[in-house]
Amino acid sequence: MGHYELRFLFLGVVLCLLSCLSQLGCGRAVERTAVKEGASPPKPVTTGPLTVTRQDLSMARQLKSLPASEYVLGPEDTVEISVFRQDELKMEGAISSTGRISYHLIGDIEAAGLTQFQLRDKIQQELGRFIKDPRVVVRITEHGSHKIFVLGQVNHPGVYRMKSDFSLLEGISSAGGITPDAYLGGAYVVRDGKILLVNFLELLEKGNMEENIMLLPGDLVYIPDSRDHRVFILGEVNRQRSIQVRDDLTLFEALAQAGGFTRDANKASIWVMRGNLSEPDIITIDARGMDLGANIALERGDIVYVASSTFADVEQIAVRISHILQPFYNLARSVVWGDAAADILKGGDSRFVWPEEDD
């Protein structure tokens, strides 16, 4: 074989190798892109006695699918009542604390619990005894009976009157917006004594309007303080409680401070909910052997939940999250919200019964 033939053979081998490397690199690039784009949800990561999963627990989509409700009148609402071609019957008045309003010719009439259209029909029927075919118009001029509560790290915590179609963003805006110390990852809404999880981080930092739920009368919005370094120990422990976090507080130490496990505890299913409350990393810990690898350091805002022997599947968390968070809500009211929140709630709504502080 001559000199030139050897040179061409060498070049051919080099080009072939480069082509193979290029294809291999492209294949890896495609593989990395597929992982990055995440066509499927991330799989649990298991390390020794620990398994970490992330769950989307936000209830916003479910809440936004509920049908809109009409505004129901109550004490402190003000209405304007008029009758077509009867200018002398036009009047404006507030619904009394007993739920009644006084009107020309017919006297006191029950208004609380009715929509403006139901009140119109009622007045129209009563006026029919004095006027032939009255055409009544009822208009709400001031909303006073429907209130929400915005507490925690907002600039003006308090009780706020709401109109119909009052959104979470409007509620926070009414309270002057959040403070620099707001911990959005731990924020939540309370409705009828139950926590509703909404992704405040997505809403306020990323502008995701899917999380902008409509508030209902009596709803409470709570935004915790990022400086409050506290964890919550819930579930099958002898004393559910909150604990201030030190730099070296571990899971086993926190469980000991909560009085240890109950007889119904499933020691193979201890869940630590960490990070954004509506989209947490859930660390599942098998503590049956009290392995040192299971004794993780706890962080601010962690919720430690010891499952019962009948409730062991981490996938059930989304279904039973309201049940899981009920003791969390009770502890938060008693030891986290503080005296200012207690005063606001006691003065704003008799439905709130303030619990005794947990020592």
ZAKEGU-411462 format. One record per residue (C-alpha): residue in three letters; x, y, z; residue number from 1. Coordinates in Angstrom, 2 decimals, decimal comma. Each point is the difference from the previous one (the first is absolute). Example, Ala and Ser with C-alpha at 12.3 -4.5 7.8 and 13.67 -1.06 7.14 Angstrom:
2
ATOM   type        c1        c2        c3   seq
ATOM    Ala     12,30     -4,50      7,80     1
ATOM    Ser      1,37      3,44     -0,66     2
END
This chain:
359
ATOM   type        c1        c2        c3   seq
ATOM    Met      0,00      0,00      0,00     1
ATOM    Gly      1,46      3,37     -0,99     2
ATOM    His      0,59      3,09      2,07     3
ATOM    Tyr     -3,07      1,87     -1,31     4
ATOM    Glu     -2,31     -3,00      0,52     5
ATOM    Leu      1,07     -0,17      3,66     6
ATOM    Arg     -0,73      3,70      0,46     7
ATOM    Phe     -3,52     -0,35     -1,46     8
ATOM    Leu     -0,67     -3,08      2,13     9
ATOM    Phe      1,10      1,89      3,13    10
ATOM    Leu     -2,26      2,97     -0,86    11
ATOM    Gly     -2,92     -2,34     -0,58    12
ATOM    Val      0,43     -1,60      3,43    13
ATOM    Val      0,19      3,43      1,68    14
ATOM    Leu     -3,18      1,23     -1,75    15
ATOM    Cys     -1,84     -3,18      1,00    16
ATOM    Leu      0,97      0,45      3,65    17
ATOM    Leu     -1,06      3,64     -0,02    18
ATOM    Ser     -3,38     -0,95     -1,48    19
ATOM    Cys     -0,59     -2,63      2,69    20
ATOM    Leu      0,95      2,40      2,79    21
ATOM    Ser     -2,29      2,66     -1,44    22
ATOM    Gln     -2,96     -2,38     -0,08    23
ATOM    Leu      0,71     -1,18      3,53    24
ATOM    Gly      0,18      3,58      1,21    25
ATOM    Cys     -3,29      0,87     -1,73    26
ATOM    Gly     -1,64     -3,03      1,56    27
ATOM    Arg      1,12      1,10      3,45    28
ATOM    Ala     -1,13      3,54     -0,67    29
ATOM    Val     -3,47     -1,25     -0,94    30
ATOM    Glu     -0,08     -2,16      3,13    31
ATOM    Arg      0,93      2,96      2,20    32
ATOM    Thr     -2,64      2,18     -1,65    33
ATOM    Ala     -2,69     -2,61      0,56    34
ATOM    Val      0,86     -0,17      3,69    35
ATOM    Lys      0,12      3,78      0,25    36
ATOM    Glu     -3,32      0,57     -1,71    37
ATOM    Gly     -1,57     -2,66      2,26    38
ATOM    Ala     -2,66     -1,60     -2,15    39
ATOM    Ser     -0,83     -2,24      2,98    40
ATOM    Pro      0,02      0,88      3,73    41
ATOM    Pro      3,25     -0,59      1,88    42
ATOM    Lys      0,33     -3,40      1,62    43
ATOM    Pro      0,56     -0,35      3,75    44
ATOM    Val      3,64      0,17      1,05    45
ATOM    Thr      0,92     -2,65      2,55    46
ATOM    Thr      3,10      0,19      2,20    47
ATOM    Gly      0,25     -2,59      2,78    48
ATOM    Pro     -3,02      0,40      2,30    49
ATOM    Leu     -1,11      3,23     -1,77    50
ATOM    Thr     -2,19      0,51     -3,08    51
ATOM    Val     -0,64      3,49     -1,39    52
ATOM    Thr     -2,97      0,87     -2,23    53
ATOM    Arg     -1,59      3,28     -1,02    54
ATOM    Gln     -3,77      0,38     -0,02    55
ATOM    Asp     -2,21      2,77     -1,35    56
ATOM    Leu     -2,56      0,51      2,77    57
ATOM    Ser     -1,45      3,31     -1,21    58
ATOM    Met     -3,80      0,03      0,08    59
ATOM    Ala     -0,33      3,05     -2,25    60
ATOM    Arg     -1,27     -1,81     -3,09    61
ATOM    Gln     -2,63     -1,85      2,01    62
ATOM    Leu     -1,10      3,19      1,79    63
ATOM    Lys     -0,21      2,04     -3,20    64
ATOM    Ser     -2,29     -2,62     -1,55    65
ATOM    Leu     -2,68      0,68      2,63    66
ATOM    Pro     -2,99      1,98     -1,34    67
ATOM    Ala     -0,09      3,68      0,88    68
ATOM    Ser     -2,50      0,91      2,69    69
ATOM    Glu     -2,16      3,10      0,13    70
ATOM    Tyr      0,59      2,60      2,68    71
ATOM    Val     -2,27     -0,67      2,98    72
ATOM    Leu     -1,11      3,07      1,95    73
ATOM    Gly      0,68      0,38      3,70    74
ATOM    Pro      0,29      2,56      2,81    75
ATOM    Glu      1,98      3,15     -0,92    76
ATOM    Asp     -0,72     -0,33     -3,72    77
ATOM    Thr     -1,58      3,12     -1,48    78
ATOM    Val     -2,55     -0,23     -2,82    79
ATOM    Glu     -1,78      2,48     -2,22    80
ATOM    Ile     -3,64     -0,81     -0,79    81
ATOM    Ser     -1,92      1,75     -2,77    82
ATOM    Val     -3,30     -0,53     -1,84    83
ATOM    Phe     -0,51      0,83     -3,69    84
ATOM    Arg     -1,93      3,29     -0,37    85
ATOM    Gln     -0,36      0,29      3,80    86
ATOM    Asp      2,79      2,43      0,89    87
ATOM    Glu     -1,41      0,61      3,48    88
ATOM    Leu      0,65     -3,65      0,89    89
ATOM    Lys      3,72      0,15     -0,66    90
ATOM    Met      2,10     -0,51      3,13    91
ATOM    Glu      3,38     -1,21      1,21    92
ATOM    Gly      0,49     -1,81      3,29    93
ATOM    Ala      2,18     -2,42      1,91    94
ATOM    Ile     -1,09     -3,44      1,10    95
ATOM    Ser     -0,23     -0,03      3,77    96
ATOM    Ser      1,81     -2,32      2,38    97
ATOM    Thr     -3,21     -2,04      0,18    98
ATOM    Gly      0,09     -0,48     -3,77    99
ATOM    Arg     -2,95      2,25     -0,85   100
ATOM    Ile     -0,51      3,17     -2,02   101
ATOM    Ser     -2,92      2,44      0,16   102
ATOM    Tyr     -1,67      1,12     -3,22   103
ATOM    His     -2,85      2,31     -1,01   104
ATOM    Leu     -3,54     -1,32      0,36   105
ATOM    Ile      1,02     -3,53      1,01   106
ATOM    Gly      2,09      0,71      3,13   107
ATOM    Asp      2,71     -2,42      1,19   108
ATOM    Ile      0,95     -2,81     -2,33   109
ATOM    Glu      2,49     -2,87      0,50   110
ATOM    Ala      2,99      0,58     -2,29   111
ATOM    Ala      2,89     -1,97      1,47   112
ATOM    Gly      0,57     -3,32     -1,72   113
ATOM    Leu     -1,48      1,19     -3,31   114
ATOM    Thr      1,71      1,02     -3,22   115
ATOM    Gln     -0,82      3,44     -1,37   116
ATOM    Phe     -2,32     -1,60     -2,55   117
ATOM    Gln     -1,83     -2,03      2,63   118
ATOM    Leu     -0,45      3,16      2,08   119
ATOM    Arg     -1,31      1,79     -3,12   120
ATOM    Asp     -2,59     -2,71     -0,57   121
ATOM    Lys     -1,05      0,09      3,65   122
ATOM    Ile     -0,47      3,79      0,02   123
ATOM    Gln     -1,78     -0,16     -3,34   124
ATOM    Gln     -2,46     -2,53      1,37   125
ATOM    Glu     -0,71      2,07      3,12   126
ATOM    Leu     -0,38      3,25     -1,95   127
ATOM    Gly     -2,53     -1,71     -2,26   128
ATOM    Arg     -2,53      0,46      2,77   129
ATOM    Phe      0,26      3,79     -0,44   130
ATOM    Ile      1,26      0,60     -3,55   131
ATOM    Lys     -1,06     -1,74     -3,20   132
ATOM    Asp      2,83     -1,98     -1,63   133
ATOM    Pro      2,94      1,71      1,77   134
ATOM    Arg      3,39     -0,35     -1,71   135
ATOM    Val      2,59      0,00      2,77   136
ATOM    Val      3,77      0,36     -0,34   137
ATOM    Val      2,37     -0,90      2,88   138
ATOM    Arg      3,64      1,04     -0,24   139
ATOM    Ile      2,76     -0,69      2,55   140
ATOM    Thr      1,77      3,30      0,69   141
ATOM    Glu      2,32     -1,15      2,80   142
ATOM    His      1,23     -3,46      0,90   143
ATOM    Gly      0,42     -0,37      3,74   144
ATOM    Ser     -1,08     -3,45      1,12   145
ATOM    His      2,53     -2,17     -1,81   146
ATOM    Lys      3,44      0,07      1,55   147
ATOM    Ile      3,32     -1,75     -0,43   148
ATOM    Phe      3,02     -0,09      2,29   149
ATOM    Val      3,56      0,58     -1,16   150
ATOM    Leu      2,60     -0,76      2,67   151
ATOM    Gly      3,73     -0,45      0,38   152
ATOM    Gln      2,65      1,66     -2,12   153
ATOM    Val     -2,08      2,57     -1,85   154
ATOM    Asn      0,36      3,72      0,49   155
ATOM    His     -3,45      0,51      1,53   156
ATOM    Pro     -1,37     -3,18      1,61   157
ATOM    Gly     -3,69      0,24      0,69   158
ATOM    Val     -3,62     -0,60     -0,94   159
ATOM    Tyr     -1,01      1,09     -3,50   160
ATOM    Arg     -3,39      0,39     -1,59   161
ATOM    Met     -0,41     -1,83     -3,25   162
ATOM    Lys     -2,22      0,33     -3,03   163
ATOM    Ser     -1,07     -2,94     -2,09   164
ATOM    Asp      2,75     -1,55     -2,15   165
ATOM    Phe      2,75      0,98      2,44   166
ATOM    Ser      3,27     -1,74     -0,87   167
ATOM    Leu      2,97     -1,06      2,11   168
ATOM    Leu      2,15      2,68     -1,66   169
ATOM    Glu     -2,61      2,65      0,85   170
ATOM    Gly     -0,04     -1,18      3,60   171
ATOM    Ile      3,80      0,28      0,32   172
ATOM    Ser     -0,06      3,36     -1,77   173
ATOM    Ser     -2,69      1,28      2,39   174
ATOM    Ala      2,42     -0,75      2,85   175
ATOM    Gly      2,75      2,07     -1,64   176
ATOM    Gly      1,91     -2,89     -1,53   177
ATOM    Ile      2,58     -2,26      1,60   178
ATOM    Thr      2,96      1,09      2,13   179
ATOM    Pro      3,67     -0,83     -0,71   180
ATOM    Asp     -0,21     -2,66      2,74   181
ATOM    Ala     -2,87     -1,91     -1,62   182
ATOM    Tyr      0,57     -3,75     -0,30   183
ATOM    Leu     -2,13     -0,78     -3,04   184
ATOM    Gly      0,91     -3,69      0,01   185
ATOM    Gly     -1,93     -0,44      3,25   186
ATOM    Ala     -3,04      2,17     -0,84   187
ATOM    Tyr     -3,53     -1,40     -0,15   188
ATOM    Val     -3,72      0,82      0,01   189
ATOM    Val     -2,38     -1,17      2,72   190
ATOM    Arg     -3,65     -0,68     -0,88   191
ATOM    Asp     -2,55     -1,43      2,42   192
ATOM    Gly      2,77     -1,05      2,35   193
ATOM    Lys      2,00     -1,90     -2,63   194
ATOM    Ile      3,24      0,92     -1,75   195
ATOM    Leu     -0,15      0,52     -3,76   196
ATOM    Leu      3,34     -0,29     -1,76   197
ATOM    Val      0,72      2,59     -2,68   198
ATOM    Asn      3,42      0,57     -1,56   199
ATOM    Phe      0,77      3,54      1,18   200
ATOM    Leu      3,49     -0,19     -1,51   201
ATOM    Glu     -1,42     -0,72     -3,45   202
ATOM    Leu     -2,62      2,74      0,36   203
ATOM    Leu      2,06      2,86      1,46   204
ATOM    Glu      3,47     -0,68     -1,40   205
ATOM    Lys     -0,81     -1,55     -3,38   206
ATOM    Gly     -3,38      1,58     -0,71   207
ATOM    Asn     -1,76     -3,36     -0,48   208
ATOM    Met     -3,66      1,08      0,06   209
ATOM    Glu     -1,14     -3,62      0,19   210
ATOM    Glu      0,73      0,31      3,73   211
ATOM    Asn     -2,12      3,17      0,41   212
ATOM    Ile     -3,05     -1,60      1,61   213
ATOM    Met     -3,19      1,84      0,91   214
ATOM    Leu     -0,42      0,66      3,72   215
ATOM    Leu     -3,25     -0,64      1,86   216
ATOM    Pro     -1,43      1,85      3,01   217
ATOM    Gly      1,85     -1,02      3,16   218
ATOM    Asp      3,13     -1,18     -1,83   219
ATOM    Leu      3,30      0,62      1,75   220
ATOM    Val      3,30      0,56     -1,81   221
ATOM    Tyr      3,12     -0,63      2,06   222
ATOM    Ile      3,57      0,79     -1,06   223
ATOM    Pro      2,62     -1,13      2,54   224
ATOM    Asp      3,20      1,73      1,04   225
ATOM    Ser      3,23     -1,25     -1,57   226
ATOM    Arg      1,77      0,77      3,29   227
ATOM    Asp     -2,15     -2,49      1,92   228
ATOM    His      2,17     -3,14      0,06   229
ATOM    Arg     -2,49     -2,62      1,06   230
ATOM    Val     -0,83     -3,60     -0,91   231
ATOM    Phe     -3,22     -1,94      0,63   232
ATOM    Ile     -0,20     -3,59      1,27   233
ATOM    Leu     -3,37     -1,56     -0,89   234
ATOM    Gly     -1,76     -3,32     -0,38   235
ATOM    Glu      0,61     -3,08      2,13   236
ATOM    Val      2,10      1,60      2,73   237
ATOM    Asn     -1,03      0,36      3,62   238
ATOM    Arg      0,01      3,77     -0,08   239
ATOM    Gln     -0,47      1,88     -3,26   240
ATOM    Arg      1,91      3,25      0,30   241
ATOM    Ser      2,17      2,66     -1,58   242
ATOM    Ile      3,70      0,34      0,84   243
ATOM    Gln      2,40      2,88     -0,57   244
ATOM    Val      2,79     -1,12     -2,30   245
ATOM    Arg      3,62      0,13      1,11   246
ATOM    Asp      2,86     -0,63     -2,39   247
ATOM    Asp      0,41     -3,55      1,28   248
ATOM    Leu     -3,63     -1,12      0,50   249
ATOM    Thr     -0,42     -3,50     -1,43   250
ATOM    Leu     -3,04     -2,06     -0,86   251
ATOM    Phe      0,47     -2,47      2,85   252
ATOM    Glu      0,47      2,78      2,54   253
ATOM    Ala     -3,20      1,73     -1,21   254
ATOM    Leu     -1,93     -3,27      0,23   255
ATOM    Ala      1,27     -0,47      3,55   256
ATOM    Gln     -1,18      3,53      0,92   257
ATOM    Ala     -3,42     -0,97     -1,38   258
ATOM    Gly     -0,17     -2,91      2,44   259
ATOM    Gly      1,02     -2,73     -2,42   260
ATOM    Phe     -2,20     -2,24     -2,12   261
ATOM    Thr     -3,50     -1,17      0,84   262
ATOM    Arg     -0,88     -3,70     -0,20   263
ATOM    Asp     -1,66      0,60     -3,39   264
ATOM    Ala      3,05      1,67     -1,57   265
ATOM    Asn      1,42     -1,41     -3,20   266
ATOM    Lys      3,71      0,55      0,60   267
ATOM    Ala      0,73     -0,93     -3,60   268
ATOM    Ser     -2,00      3,00     -1,24   269
ATOM    Ile      1,19      3,25      1,53   270
ATOM    Trp     -0,51      2,87     -2,43   271
ATOM    Val      1,82      3,31      0,10   272
ATOM    Met     -1,72      2,62     -2,17   273
ATOM    Arg      2,66      2,55     -0,91   274
ATOM    Gly     -0,03      3,22     -1,98   275
ATOM    Asn     -3,01      1,48     -1,78   276
ATOM    Leu     -3,05     -1,23      1,93   277
ATOM    Ser     -2,07     -0,37     -3,18   278
ATOM    Glu      2,79     -1,78     -1,94   279
ATOM    Pro      2,25     -1,57      2,63   280
ATOM    Asp      2,84     -2,45     -0,16   281
ATOM    Ile     -1,28     -2,93      2,03   282
ATOM    Ile      2,75     -1,98      1,71   283
ATOM    Thr     -1,23     -3,47      0,96   284
ATOM    Ile      2,05     -1,47      2,83   285
ATOM    Asp      0,16     -3,57      1,25   286
ATOM    Ala      0,90      0,31      3,68   287
ATOM    Arg     -0,65     -3,57      1,08   288
ATOM    Gly      3,68     -0,64      0,57   289
ATOM    Met      0,71      3,55      1,23   290
ATOM    Asp      2,74      0,10     -2,63   291
ATOM    Leu      2,26      3,03      0,34   292
ATOM    Gly     -0,57      0,68     -3,70   293
ATOM    Ala     -3,68      0,60      0,81   294
ATOM    Asn      0,78      2,58      2,69   295
ATOM    Ile     -0,03      3,01     -2,33   296
ATOM    Ala      0,47      3,60      1,10   297
ATOM    Leu     -3,28      1,92     -0,01   298
ATOM    Glu     -0,46      3,37     -1,69   299
ATOM    Arg     -2,27      2,98      0,56   300
ATOM    Gly     -3,58     -0,70     -1,02   301
ATOM    Asp      0,36     -3,79     -0,09   302
ATOM    Ile     -3,17     -1,94      0,76   303
ATOM    Val      0,77     -3,45      1,41   304
ATOM    Tyr     -2,94     -2,38     -0,31   305
ATOM    Val      0,07     -3,48      1,51   306
ATOM    Ala     -2,48     -2,14     -1,92   307
ATOM    Ser     -2,23     -2,58      1,65   308
ATOM    Ser      0,25     -3,71     -0,66   309
ATOM    Thr     -3,02      0,27     -2,32   310
ATOM    Phe      1,35      2,95     -1,97   311
ATOM    Ala      3,37     -0,82     -1,50   312
ATOM    Asp     -0,08      1,05     -3,66   313
ATOM    Val      1,60      3,38     -0,70   314
ATOM    Glu     -2,23      0,30     -3,09   315
ATOM    Gln     -2,97      0,39      2,36   316
ATOM    Ile      1,32      3,31      1,30   317
ATOM    Ala     -1,71      2,03     -2,74   318
ATOM    Val     -3,33     -1,68      0,77   319
ATOM    Arg      0,27      0,41      3,78   320
ATOM    Ile      1,89      3,28      0,21   321
ATOM    Ser     -2,85      1,83      1,79   322
ATOM    His     -0,05     -2,70      2,68   323
ATOM    Ile      3,78      0,12      0,33   324
ATOM    Leu      0,12      3,79      0,33   325
ATOM    Gln     -2,86      0,39      2,49   326
ATOM    Pro      2,26     -0,29      3,09   327
ATOM    Phe      2,50      2,27     -1,77   328
ATOM    Tyr     -2,71      2,65     -0,28   329
ATOM    Asn     -0,93     -0,41      3,68   330
ATOM    Leu      3,63      0,40      1,07   331
ATOM    Ala      0,52      2,98     -2,30   332
ATOM    Arg     -2,97      1,83      1,51   333
ATOM    Ser      1,16     -0,55      3,56   334
ATOM    Val      3,76      0,55     -0,21   335
ATOM    Val      0,85      1,72     -3,30   336
ATOM    Trp     -2,59      2,58     -0,93   337
ATOM    Gly      0,49      2,12      3,13   338
ATOM    Asp     -2,03      2,43      2,10   339
ATOM    Ala     -0,56      2,52     -2,81   340
ATOM    Ala     -1,69     -2,66     -2,11   341
ATOM    Ala     -2,07     -1,10      2,99   342
ATOM    Asp     -1,28      3,54      0,53   343
ATOM    Ile     -0,87      0,39     -3,69   344
ATOM    Leu     -1,89     -3,27     -0,13   345
ATOM    Lys     -1,84      0,44      3,28   346
ATOM    Gly     -1,22      3,43     -1,09   347
ATOM    Gly     -0,77     -0,99     -3,56   348
ATOM    Asp     -1,90     -3,26      0,14   349
ATOM    Ser     -1,63     -1,85      2,88   350
ATOM    Arg      0,52     -3,33     -1,82   351
ATOM    Phe      3,68      0,02      0,95   352
ATOM    Val      0,51     -1,61      3,40   353
ATOM    Trp      3,55      0,80      1,11   354
ATOM    Pro      1,78     -3,02      1,51   355
ATOM    Glu      2,11      0,06      3,11   356
ATOM    Glu      3,72      0,34     -0,71   357
ATOM    Asp      1,98     -3,24     -0,03   358
ATOM    Asp      2,93      0,23      2,38   359
END
